[in-house]
Amino acid sequence: MAALLTDKEVANQIGISVDQLQADRALDRGDGGDRIPAWIEVGTSWRPRARGTRQSAVDAWLDRHETNGVAA
């Protein structure tokens, strides 16, 4: 299984602060938006073993939100 990215790694890749990333995640959970790449919890029990973002989710998000190499 591929390693999950931390909030800091994701924020660096998409060009925002960790605080903004976490605030946008809360908003996305509330309204189902697409402000940031999808964040997942991986585990088989009620207690997740890991939380983070897959690199593929970051890449797909960047593809959806970049216009001519510049974030939209």
C-alpha positions as CSV (number, residue, x, y, z in Angstrom):
1,M,0.0,0.0,0.0
2,A,1.3,3.5,-0.9
3,A,2.1,5.9,1.9
4,L,-0.5,8.6,2.7
5,L,0.6,12.2,2.5
6,T,0.4,14.4,5.6
7,D,-1.5,17.7,5.7
8,K,1.8,19.5,5.4
9,E,2.9,17.6,2.3
10,V,-0.5,18.2,0.6
11,A,-0.6,21.9,1.5
12,N,2.9,22.3,0.0
13,Q,1.9,20.6,-3.2
14,I,-1.3,22.6,-3.7
15,G,0.2,25.9,-2.5
16,I,-1.8,26.7,0.6
17,S,-1.1,26.8,4.3
18,V,-1.9,23.8,6.6
19,D,-4.4,25.9,8.5
20,Q,-6.2,26.7,5.2
21,L,-6.2,23.1,4.2
22,Q,-7.7,22.0,7.5
23,A,-10.4,24.8,7.3
24,D,-11.3,23.8,3.7
25,R,-11.5,20.2,4.7
26,A,-14.1,21.0,7.3
27,L,-16.1,23.0,4.8
28,D,-15.9,20.2,2.3
29,R,-17.2,17.7,4.8
30,G,-20.2,20.1,5.4
31,D,-21.2,20.7,1.9
32,G,-19.5,18.0,-0.2
33,G,-17.3,20.6,-2.0
34,D,-14.0,20.1,-3.9
35,R,-11.8,22.7,-2.2
36,I,-9.0,20.3,-1.4
37,P,-8.0,16.7,-2.4
38,A,-9.9,13.9,-0.7
39,W,-8.7,12.8,2.7
40,I,-9.2,9.2,3.8
41,E,-9.1,7.0,6.8
42,V,-7.6,3.6,6.3
43,G,-8.4,0.8,8.7
44,T,-10.5,-2.3,9.3
45,S,-12.0,-1.5,12.7
46,W,-13.8,1.4,14.3
47,R,-10.3,2.9,15.1
48,P,-8.6,4.0,11.9
49,R,-4.9,3.0,11.5
50,A,-4.0,5.9,9.3
51,R,-5.3,9.2,8.0
52,G,-4.1,11.2,5.0
53,T,-4.3,11.9,1.4
54,R,-3.2,9.7,-1.5
55,Q,-0.8,11.2,-4.0
56,S,-3.2,10.1,-6.8
57,A,-6.0,12.2,-5.2
58,V,-3.7,15.3,-5.1
59,D,-2.7,14.8,-8.7
60,A,-6.3,14.4,-9.8
61,W,-7.3,17.5,-7.8
62,L,-4.5,19.5,-9.4
63,D,-5.7,18.4,-12.8
64,R,-9.2,19.6,-12.1
65,H,-8.1,22.9,-10.6
66,E,-5.2,24.1,-12.7
67,T,-5.5,26.2,-15.9
68,N,-2.4,26.4,-18.0
69,G,-0.2,25.4,-15.1
70,V,-1.6,28.0,-12.8
71,A,-4.0,27.1,-9.9
72,A,-7.5,28.3,-10.6
